[in-house]
Amino acid sequence: MTQIQIGIEGEDAPTVAAALLEIPGISGTYEVSTQKEGTLAAIATIVGIVGGAVALAEQIRKWHQEWHQSHLYRY
């Protein structure tokens, strides 16, 4: 089984990683660490994909757009 790792940096990295893994058809885990500059980072490892890579890529793209729009005015 192929694993895909995605790095996420920033204050909301753990929240974003958890939300990413809630996308239907994806299963995996994430780890959180603090980088040298004190910035949080999360590495999400996707280990299960249902529906193929193209369908997954489209789901992640849609999720990213929705996440960005819903959090746009928080910063």
C-alpha positions as CSV (number, residue, x, y, z in Angstrom):
1,M,0.0,0.0,0.0
2,T,1.3,3.4,-1.0
3,Q,1.5,6.1,1.7
4,I,1.3,9.8,0.9
5,Q,2.7,12.3,3.4
6,I,1.5,15.9,3.4
7,G,3.3,18.6,5.5
8,I,1.2,21.4,7.0
9,E,2.7,24.4,8.8
10,G,1.2,27.1,10.9
11,E,-0.7,27.7,14.1
12,D,-3.7,25.7,12.9
13,A,-1.6,22.8,11.5
14,P,-3.1,20.1,13.9
15,T,-6.7,21.2,13.2
16,V,-6.1,21.3,9.5
17,A,-4.4,17.8,9.5
18,A,-7.3,16.4,11.5
19,A,-9.9,17.9,9.1
20,L,-7.9,16.6,6.1
21,L,-8.2,13.0,7.4
22,E,-11.9,13.4,7.8
23,I,-12.4,13.6,4.1
24,P,-14.6,10.6,3.0
25,G,-12.4,7.9,1.4
26,I,-9.2,8.9,3.3
27,S,-7.7,7.2,6.3
28,G,-4.4,7.9,8.0
29,T,-2.7,9.5,10.9
30,Y,-0.9,12.7,11.7
31,E,1.9,13.9,14.0
32,V,2.5,17.4,15.4
33,S,5.9,18.9,16.1
34,T,7.3,22.4,16.8
35,Q,9.8,23.7,14.4
36,K,12.9,25.8,15.3
37,E,11.0,29.1,14.9
38,G,8.2,27.9,17.3
39,T,5.8,27.3,14.4
40,L,3.6,24.2,14.6
41,A,3.9,21.6,11.9
42,A,1.9,18.5,11.2
43,I,2.7,15.6,8.9
44,A,-0.4,13.8,7.8
45,T,0.2,10.3,6.5
46,I,-2.6,9.0,4.2
47,V,-2.6,5.2,4.1
48,G,-6.0,4.4,2.8
49,I,-7.6,5.8,-0.4
50,V,-11.0,4.7,-1.6
51,G,-11.9,5.7,-5.2
52,G,-8.5,6.2,-6.8
53,A,-5.9,9.0,-6.8
54,V,-7.7,11.3,-9.2
55,A,-10.9,11.3,-7.1
56,L,-8.8,11.8,-4.0
57,A,-7.0,14.8,-5.5
58,E,-10.3,16.4,-6.4
59,Q,-11.6,15.8,-2.9
60,I,-8.5,17.4,-1.4
61,R,-8.7,20.4,-3.8
62,K,-12.4,21.0,-2.9
63,W,-11.7,20.6,0.8
64,H,-8.8,23.0,0.6
65,Q,-11.0,25.6,-1.1
66,E,-13.8,25.2,1.4
67,W,-11.3,25.4,4.3
68,H,-9.6,28.5,3.0
69,Q,-13.0,30.2,2.4
70,S,-14.4,29.4,5.8
71,H,-11.2,30.6,7.6
72,L,-10.3,33.5,5.3
73,Y,-11.5,36.2,7.7
74,R,-9.9,34.8,10.8
75,Y,-6.4,36.2,10.0
